[in-house]
Amino acid sequence: MTATVVAVSSNPEHTFSKPCRDRIRLLAGLGVEGDTHLGVTVQHRSRVAQDPTQPNLRQVHLIHAELHDELREAGFDVPPGGMGENITTRGVDLLALPAGTRLRLGPEAVVEVTGLRNPCLQIDHYRQGMLKAVLGRDEDGNLIRKAGVMGIVLTGGDIHPGDAVGVDLPAEPHRPLDRV
């Protein structure tokens, strides 16, 4: 199966969900043009309150559409952009990628995966009980965060639904994703 972009979303305001668009433009070193999380330094409100000078490792939020399928089976109807993601993909296991993986999105854009999105209580405000559905435990009891990955824009470009997604793994040894 070829990995593809299912949907693209952005929002200039700090809201939980982001409306789907016909296209988004990624800007190198900044994020999604016109999105509230655009910037060299962190833009997430809780992170800004801690230290507004820290680098923005969360310029782009990606979620795999397979999570939407899983949530639908659990009784939660979540459309693309519903969980605040900028890019919804299908056909690539985002959560299994090592840190530093480069995703080629469309003909030009490249995003480097920096880590996992840490699900927060806002998810339960969006759909009551859904926070538990995006968290799990592995066989050793370690917490699994399923709410997507975050990245930084290395090369800008326009991204549209239907665009191909390419995956370039970093050199070994691979470092597993942790929350950012």
C-alpha positions as CSV (number, residue, x, y, z in Angstrom):
1,M,0.0,0.0,0.0
2,T,1.3,3.4,-0.9
3,A,1.4,5.9,1.9
4,T,-0.7,9.0,1.2
5,V,-1.9,12.3,2.6
6,V,-5.6,11.9,3.4
7,A,-6.3,15.4,4.6
8,V,-4.6,18.7,5.5
9,S,-5.7,21.1,8.2
10,S,-4.7,24.5,9.7
11,N,-6.2,27.1,12.0
12,P,-5.0,30.6,12.8
13,E,-6.7,30.4,16.2
14,H,-5.9,28.3,19.3
15,T,-8.7,25.8,19.1
16,F,-8.6,22.0,19.6
17,S,-9.7,21.0,16.1
18,K,-8.5,22.4,12.8
19,P,-10.7,22.7,9.7
20,C,-9.6,20.7,6.6
21,R,-8.2,22.7,3.7
22,D,-7.6,22.1,0.0
23,R,-3.9,22.6,0.7
24,I,-1.5,23.8,3.3
25,R,1.9,25.4,2.7
26,L,4.8,24.3,4.9
27,L,7.5,26.9,5.6
28,A,11.0,25.7,6.3
29,G,12.0,26.2,10.0
30,L,8.5,27.6,10.9
31,G,5.6,25.2,10.3
32,V,2.3,25.5,8.6
33,E,1.6,28.9,7.0
34,G,-1.3,30.7,8.8
35,D,-1.4,28.1,11.6
36,T,-1.4,29.2,15.2
37,H,1.6,26.9,15.9
38,L,3.8,28.5,13.3
39,G,7.1,29.7,14.6
40,V,10.8,29.1,15.4
41,T,10.0,29.0,19.1
42,V,7.3,27.0,20.9
43,Q,3.7,28.2,20.3
44,H,1.7,25.7,22.4
45,R,0.2,27.7,25.3
46,S,1.4,25.4,28.1
47,R,4.9,25.3,26.7
48,V,5.0,29.1,26.2
49,A,4.0,29.5,29.9
50,Q,7.0,27.2,30.9
51,D,9.6,28.8,28.6
52,P,8.7,30.9,25.6
53,T,12.3,30.7,24.2
54,Q,12.4,26.9,23.7
55,P,12.7,25.7,20.1
56,N,9.4,24.7,18.4
57,L,9.7,20.9,17.9
58,R,6.0,20.8,17.3
59,Q,5.6,22.8,14.1
60,V,3.6,20.1,12.4
61,H,1.2,17.5,13.9
62,L,0.6,14.3,12.0
63,I,-1.9,11.6,12.7
64,H,-2.4,8.3,10.9
65,A,-6.0,7.8,9.6
66,E,-5.8,4.3,11.0
67,L,-6.1,5.9,14.5
68,H,-9.4,7.5,13.3
69,D,-10.5,4.0,12.2
70,E,-9.6,2.6,15.6
71,L,-11.4,5.4,17.4
72,R,-14.5,5.0,15.3
73,E,-14.6,1.3,16.2
74,A,-14.4,2.4,19.9
75,G,-17.4,4.7,19.4
76,F,-15.7,8.0,18.7
77,D,-16.3,9.7,15.4
78,V,-13.3,11.8,14.7
79,P,-12.8,13.5,11.3
80,P,-9.5,14.5,9.9
81,G,-8.3,17.7,11.7
82,G,-10.5,16.8,14.7
83,M,-7.6,16.2,17.0
84,G,-5.8,19.3,15.9
85,E,-3.5,17.6,13.4
86,N,-2.2,19.4,10.4
87,I,-1.7,16.3,8.2
88,T,-3.6,13.1,8.3
89,T,-1.8,10.2,6.6
90,R,-2.7,6.6,5.7
91,G,-0.4,3.7,5.0
92,V,2.6,4.6,7.3
93,D,2.9,3.6,10.9
94,L,3.9,7.0,12.3
95,L,4.2,5.8,15.9
96,A,6.8,3.2,15.0
97,L,9.1,5.6,13.3
98,P,12.4,6.5,15.0
99,A,13.2,10.1,15.9
100,G,14.8,11.9,13.1
101,T,12.8,10.1,10.3
102,R,12.2,12.4,7.4
103,L,8.8,12.4,5.7
104,R,8.6,13.5,2.1
105,L,5.2,15.0,1.7
106,G,4.1,15.8,-1.8
107,P,6.6,16.9,-4.5
108,E,8.7,19.2,-2.3
109,A,8.1,19.3,1.5
110,V,10.2,17.4,4.0
111,V,9.2,17.1,7.7
112,E,11.6,15.6,10.3
113,V,9.8,13.7,13.1
114,T,10.8,15.0,16.5
115,G,8.6,13.0,18.8
116,L,5.2,11.9,20.0
117,R,2.2,14.1,20.8
118,N,1.4,13.8,24.5
119,P,-2.3,13.4,24.8
120,C,-3.9,15.8,27.3
121,L,-7.3,16.4,29.0
122,Q,-8.4,18.5,26.1
123,I,-9.1,15.3,24.2
124,D,-11.8,14.4,26.8
125,H,-13.3,17.9,26.4
126,Y,-13.5,17.2,22.7
127,R,-15.0,13.7,23.1
128,Q,-15.7,12.5,26.7
129,G,-13.7,9.3,27.4
130,M,-11.5,9.5,24.3
131,L,-8.2,10.3,26.2
132,K,-8.2,6.7,27.5
133,A,-8.7,5.4,23.9
134,V,-5.5,7.2,22.7
135,L,-3.4,5.8,25.5
136,G,-2.4,2.2,26.0
137,R,0.1,-0.1,27.6
138,D,2.6,-2.5,25.9
139,E,3.3,-6.0,27.2
140,D,5.8,-4.5,29.7
141,G,3.4,-2.0,31.0
142,N,5.0,1.0,29.3
143,L,2.7,3.8,28.3
144,I,1.8,4.1,24.6
145,R,0.8,7.4,23.2
146,K,-1.3,7.1,20.0
147,A,-2.2,10.7,19.3
148,G,0.2,11.2,16.5
149,V,3.7,12.6,16.0
150,M,5.2,16.0,15.8
151,G,7.8,17.4,13.5
152,I,9.7,20.3,12.2
153,V,9.8,21.5,8.6
154,L,13.1,21.1,6.8
155,T,11.9,21.9,3.3
156,G,8.8,23.8,2.6
157,G,6.2,23.2,-0.1
158,D,2.5,22.8,-0.7
159,I,0.7,19.6,0.5
160,H,-2.7,18.4,-0.8
161,P,-4.9,15.5,0.0
162,G,-3.8,12.6,-2.2
163,D,-0.1,13.5,-2.2
164,A,2.3,10.7,-1.7
165,V,4.2,10.2,1.6
166,G,7.8,8.9,1.5
167,V,9.8,7.7,4.5
168,D,13.5,8.2,5.0
169,L,14.8,6.5,8.1
170,P,17.8,8.1,9.9
171,A,21.1,6.3,10.3
172,E,21.3,3.6,13.0
173,P,21.2,3.3,15.9
174,H,17.6,4.4,15.8
175,R,16.2,6.4,18.8
176,P,12.6,5.6,19.7
177,L,10.1,8.5,19.7
178,D,9.4,10.1,23.1
179,R,6.9,12.9,23.9
180,V,7.8,16.4,22.8
